[in-house]
Amino acid sequence: MKLEDIRREYLQDGLSEDMLDASPIKQFEKWLEQAVATNLPDPTAMVVATVDEHGQPSQRIVLLKHLDENGFVFFTNTGSRKAQELKGNNKISLHFPWHHMERQVIVYGEAKPLPTTAVAKYFLSRPKESQLAAWASAQSRPVSSRKVLMETFAKMKQKFSDGEIPLPDFWGGYCVEPTKVEFWQGGAHRLHDRFMYQRNADGSWQFGRLNP
């Protein structure tokens, strides 16, 4: 197999300035609705990129759980690597790779912790097994075996068998307030359509075309 020979043309669609909404949030909502309508598995899956104190980036896939004019919301264990890195540097990037639509969206911004009330509301909406998994997993930390993880899960299941599972004090969420948002649509001959929105000081947005 020769990797350099693997290629294809992107011919599904084009993207022009007159097709874009003035708000990147509304434009994103439009594209997300279209992604959901195609029955794409995990259309809300996004690659979250953070940076540690040494400047080393790390990435992982997280699910988008809420979106409004304030930004993009996700939840996580506050002891996880991403949460610890955001403590030192709250700059963040989100990437939505909708390959089958020949589209991608990249969000640049700052991650702001959510209030406990918002975190609790979401946590209590999760399936019971997911709530228990949050209690059982010291996310990002070493574990000797899956057996140990499952034993911890069983202990949590027994511990909270009599009632509502409380919000762990190590569970939190973030709202990514965007400063820039890029929309990418694949084009023939690698002449892709790219548009970058940038937030102005007054909170308004402007956008322009980028070279592919």
C-alpha positions as CSV (number, residue, x, y, z in Angstrom):
1,M,0.0,0.0,0.0
2,K,1.4,3.4,-1.0
3,L,-0.1,6.1,1.2
4,E,0.9,8.8,-1.2
5,D,-1.4,7.3,-3.9
6,I,-4.6,7.4,-1.7
7,R,-6.7,10.3,-2.8
8,R,-10.1,11.3,-4.1
9,E,-11.8,14.3,-5.5
10,Y,-14.2,16.4,-3.4
11,L,-17.3,17.0,-5.6
12,Q,-20.3,17.1,-3.4
13,D,-20.9,20.7,-2.9
14,G,-19.5,24.2,-2.9
15,L,-19.6,27.1,-0.4
16,S,-19.9,30.8,-1.3
17,E,-20.2,33.9,0.7
18,D,-23.9,34.4,0.0
19,M,-24.6,30.9,1.4
20,L,-23.3,31.9,4.9
21,D,-25.2,33.3,7.8
22,A,-23.9,36.4,9.5
23,S,-23.5,34.4,12.7
24,P,-21.1,31.5,12.9
25,I,-23.3,29.9,15.6
26,K,-26.4,29.9,13.3
27,Q,-24.3,28.7,10.4
28,F,-23.0,25.9,12.5
29,E,-26.5,24.9,13.7
30,K,-27.5,24.7,10.0
31,W,-24.6,22.4,9.1
32,L,-25.2,20.3,12.3
33,E,-28.8,19.8,11.4
34,Q,-27.8,18.7,7.9
35,A,-25.2,16.3,9.4
36,V,-27.9,14.8,11.8
37,A,-30.3,14.4,8.9
38,T,-27.8,12.2,7.0
39,N,-27.8,9.7,9.9
40,L,-24.1,10.2,10.5
41,P,-22.9,8.2,13.6
42,D,-22.1,10.7,16.4
43,P,-22.7,13.9,14.5
44,T,-21.9,15.9,17.7
45,A,-18.5,14.2,18.1
46,M,-15.7,16.8,18.2
47,V,-12.0,16.6,18.6
48,V,-11.0,18.7,21.6
49,A,-7.4,20.1,21.6
50,T,-5.6,21.5,24.6
51,V,-2.0,22.3,25.5
52,D,0.0,21.4,28.6
53,E,2.5,23.6,30.5
54,H,5.3,22.4,28.1
55,G,3.5,23.4,25.0
56,Q,2.6,19.8,24.1
57,P,-0.9,19.6,22.4
58,S,-3.2,16.7,23.2
59,Q,-6.5,15.7,21.6
60,R,-9.5,13.5,22.3
61,I,-13.0,13.1,21.0
62,V,-15.8,14.5,23.2
63,L,-19.5,15.0,22.5
64,L,-21.0,18.5,22.1
65,K,-23.9,18.7,24.6
66,H,-25.3,22.2,24.2
67,L,-24.9,25.1,21.8
68,D,-26.2,28.7,22.0
69,E,-24.9,32.2,21.3
70,N,-22.5,31.9,24.3
71,G,-20.7,29.0,22.8
72,F,-20.1,25.2,22.7
73,V,-20.6,23.1,25.8
74,F,-19.1,19.8,26.9
75,F,-18.7,18.0,30.2
76,T,-15.9,16.0,31.7
77,N,-14.1,14.8,34.9
78,T,-12.3,17.8,36.3
79,G,-9.3,15.6,37.2
80,S,-8.9,14.5,33.5
81,R,-5.9,15.6,31.5
82,K,-7.9,18.1,29.4
83,A,-9.4,19.7,32.5
84,Q,-6.0,20.0,34.2
85,E,-4.5,21.5,31.0
86,L,-7.4,24.0,30.8
87,K,-6.6,25.2,34.3
88,G,-3.2,26.4,33.1
89,N,-4.2,27.5,29.7
90,N,-7.9,27.8,28.8
91,K,-7.2,28.3,25.1
92,I,-8.9,25.5,23.2
93,S,-9.8,24.3,19.7
94,L,-12.7,22.1,18.6
95,H,-12.8,20.2,15.3
96,F,-15.9,18.7,13.8
97,P,-14.8,16.2,11.0
98,W,-17.9,15.6,8.9
99,H,-15.9,13.6,6.2
100,H,-18.9,12.0,4.5
101,M,-20.3,15.5,3.7
102,E,-16.8,16.8,2.7
103,R,-17.1,19.4,5.5
104,Q,-15.3,20.3,8.6
105,V,-15.6,23.1,11.2
106,I,-12.9,24.3,13.5
107,V,-13.6,26.5,16.5
108,Y,-11.0,28.5,18.3
109,G,-11.7,30.1,21.7
110,E,-11.5,30.0,25.5
111,A,-13.1,27.4,27.8
112,K,-15.0,28.8,30.7
113,P,-16.1,26.5,33.6
114,L,-19.9,26.1,33.9
115,P,-21.8,26.8,37.1
116,T,-22.5,23.8,39.3
117,T,-26.3,24.1,38.6
118,A,-25.7,23.6,34.9
119,V,-23.4,20.7,35.5
120,A,-25.8,19.0,37.9
121,K,-28.7,19.4,35.5
122,Y,-26.8,17.6,32.8
123,F,-25.3,15.0,35.1
124,L,-28.8,14.0,36.4
125,S,-30.1,13.7,32.8
126,R,-27.5,11.0,32.0
127,P,-28.3,7.3,32.0
128,K,-27.7,5.7,35.5
129,E,-24.9,3.6,34.1
130,S,-23.1,6.7,32.8
131,Q,-23.5,8.4,36.1
132,L,-22.0,5.4,37.9
133,A,-19.1,5.3,35.3
134,A,-18.3,8.8,36.2
135,W,-17.9,7.8,39.9
136,A,-15.9,4.7,39.0
137,S,-13.3,6.3,36.6
138,A,-10.4,8.4,37.8
139,Q,-10.2,9.7,34.2
140,S,-6.8,9.9,32.6
141,R,-5.1,8.2,35.5
142,P,-3.4,4.7,35.3
143,V,-5.4,1.6,36.1
144,S,-3.9,-1.8,36.4
145,S,-6.6,-3.7,34.5
146,R,-10.1,-3.6,33.1
147,K,-11.1,-6.0,35.9
148,V,-10.1,-3.4,38.5
149,L,-12.2,-0.8,36.7
150,M,-15.2,-3.0,36.5
151,E,-14.9,-3.9,40.2
152,T,-14.9,-0.3,41.0
153,F,-18.0,0.2,38.9
154,A,-19.7,-2.6,40.7
155,K,-18.9,-1.1,44.1
156,M,-20.3,2.3,43.0
157,K,-23.5,0.5,41.7
158,Q,-23.9,-1.1,45.1
159,K,-23.1,2.1,47.0
160,F,-25.8,4.1,45.2
161,S,-28.3,1.3,44.8
162,D,-30.9,2.8,47.2
163,G,-31.5,6.2,45.5
164,E,-30.4,9.1,43.3
165,I,-26.8,9.2,42.3
166,P,-25.3,12.5,43.5
167,L,-23.1,14.8,41.4
168,P,-19.4,14.0,42.0
169,D,-17.4,16.9,43.2
170,F,-14.9,16.1,40.4
171,W,-17.4,16.4,37.6
172,G,-17.7,19.6,35.6
173,G,-18.4,21.3,32.3
174,Y,-17.1,24.0,30.0
175,C,-18.5,26.5,27.6
176,V,-16.1,27.2,24.8
177,E,-16.6,30.9,23.9
178,P,-15.5,31.2,20.3
179,T,-13.2,33.9,19.0
180,K,-12.8,32.3,15.5
181,V,-14.8,29.7,13.6
182,E,-13.7,28.2,10.2
183,F,-16.1,26.4,7.8
184,W,-14.5,24.2,5.2
185,Q,-16.2,22.6,2.2
186,G,-14.2,20.2,0.0
187,G,-13.7,21.3,-3.6
188,A,-12.4,19.8,-6.9
189,H,-8.7,19.7,-7.5
190,R,-8.0,20.6,-3.9
191,L,-9.5,24.1,-4.4
192,H,-11.5,23.9,-1.3
193,D,-13.9,26.6,0.0
194,R,-12.8,28.0,3.4
195,F,-14.3,30.9,5.3
196,M,-13.1,32.2,8.7
197,Y,-15.3,34.1,11.1
198,Q,-13.6,36.4,13.6
199,R,-15.3,38.0,16.6
200,N,-14.9,41.8,16.8
201,A,-14.3,43.7,20.1
202,D,-18.0,44.7,20.3
203,G,-19.0,41.0,20.0
204,S,-20.1,41.2,16.3
205,W,-18.7,38.9,13.7
206,Q,-17.0,39.4,10.4
207,F,-15.9,36.7,7.9
208,G,-13.8,36.3,4.8
209,R,-12.5,33.7,2.4
210,L,-9.2,31.9,3.0
211,N,-7.0,30.3,0.4
212,P,-7.4,26.5,0.4
